[in-house]
Amino acid sequence: MKKTVFFSICFLLAEAGFSAANEAGKYKKFYEINLHENYPPVAELQARLDADKSYDKGYDYTWNIGKKFKAAFRKIIKSYGLSEKRLKTPTEDALMEVIKMMPPSTYQYIGPFMHTVPGMSPKILNYPGIKETKNRFPDKIAPELQHIEDIEFLSPSLYWVLMPEVWQRHGYTAEFPQNRKPLSKVQYNPEFYEKLDQFADLRAYIPKTKKLLPIKTDPLNRRTINPQPDSPLTAPDALAVARTFDGIAKLNNDFSTFLKVMQATSLLNLWEEEQNPGFPINPLMKDMANPCQRLIQKFRIIGEERKLAAIAAEQGFTLDEWGYTCDKTVKARRAANMSPSTATAVSIYRKGLLDKTNAQLSPLLAEANLALMQGLIEMYDAPLSDVAAFIRNRDKINDSFNRINNTLIFHPLNGID
């Protein structure tokens, strides 16, 4: 319990997210992608965004600050530093809730860092136990680090490393898997799969296709005709996706396209927020779960999907088919490369072993936990046959991913390992 709460607060400080439980499955529908959503015209969406008064748009980006001095904007910004009224941060209540759940003995490892965070709530900084840790080095240090000279000059943001409980030899809890040495990457061996097929037919793991395949046909050796979201990923499919990344690389280097996709991201987030107001789905998690299909959505919002369609057509895909197959390739690659600890964590979330822990949180925080966890599950949701298709051409596919720096415009393709 102690470790669960401690690492939860680390996620909050980094604004990265939370843990989750089995009930996360009910949020799966919010991660489904509709590539033919009937969006309003881009001009209408932009007008809605401009009408949003949640913050003063003195400038949107550092390169678009304008050339005309705005006295009203300067007055608003200046008032933030002179106002006697404290502005409550969005994460204040959640952060305070987690602090109260933590053992006081852990305050010495997080308190000094909190006192260095700009804009940190005075309510939190003055909380008993946190207040006393200002500019104070932790008293209890892990034996593994006590021999380091001048360790008291360590950055407060790293004080959590000093906690003995973080080190494996000082105890183990079932809440977090033990660190294990990563398994070496195994090259594809056809004889292995021939022997494996004697005991288990791999086609049984391909959704909705087993009864449609001839008995002696190996679907992993052929391109899929008219691929759909639930059709199998084959090795030639994954290689075809990898070959499209040469064209994607040119889009990655086009700064004009980058700005347009960034604009489309804001418009898409606005539209989805209007459809599900206040729902705790992080847009970044949706981009991580299905990066290729999300990219198609954004290109369609700005009316430039032909750029992607032309790249997909070079390998025989329609734009939708490329989105389905690309996301399956990304997920198969993540699943094949995930660490044992990540695999254990995803399994824990699927089985609902953290239901009781999550039930102790407030309804708002619990809902955010569940929504985030479903997003992490979606990131690695690949059947065995898809993973096998990736392993057959691991090196070639990895080279293509590396050439685009594992990023589609700014959609990350790697997992969380």
C-alpha angles and dihedrals in degrees: 000000000000094000093045092056094042096054090043090063091048088057091049093052090051091045088231105127145258143271124269149194147228094282086070087091091081088066093058092098090062090062094052114111124224105198091189100050111154099238122185116252114288091244090057092048091048090051090053091050092049090050092056106112097188090111138009110262098212085148134347100210136014089251092052104053093128130230099255121087112237112204093187092055091048090051092053094048092046091050091061090069097041101042117112091204113091116232110225113227119227093242098044097100094043092048092049090049092055093046090055090053093053124091110254088236089072095055092086090064098050104026098074090053093049090056089058097050111104113238095013111163114263087218089065096039091053095046111124108265094019094061093057093055096068110130089350125133115223116265097212116059130179112256090234090067104036094092094059112110118236091003088152087077090064114128112265088232088068099047090105087072088065093063108107091217090064090065115083100230092060095068145312131233127191089232092080126033119241117255112259131187109268114255115250116252109258121215118234111270115190092200090059092057092045090056092042091054089060089066103030129019107229090206088071087072095055109097118242095345108085096091092045096057126087110247096246098040118108105209092193091073098057139062115258114246112230095349116218131190091268099039120108124269112232129195092251089050092054092047091050090053090049090054091055089062091079088067092041089055089063090053089049089057095046105098092191091057090046091057093047092051089048089054090048089052091059092047093048092049090050092050094049092047089054091051093049107020115203094000110150099231110132109223090216090059090054088052090050094047096052108007097165097049091044089054090053090052092054094047089051092051091057092040098242101109089123089077090061094038091056091053092047092048091059088069096040098262130129111222093259092046090051091051093051094045095042093053091047090051092049093050093045089052092050092048092049092050101039117124121242090251092055091047090051092048094051090048090051091052093048092051093049096237091149096053093107093048092049092048089064092065128084115273092252095050093042091053091050090050093052094046092050093047092053087053091054090049090051090053091064100031100130127135120231093257092057091050090049090052090054094047091056090067101020097141097047093047093045090052090055092049091049092051090063091041090247090288135113101207091307100333108116116228101189124088127239096270 
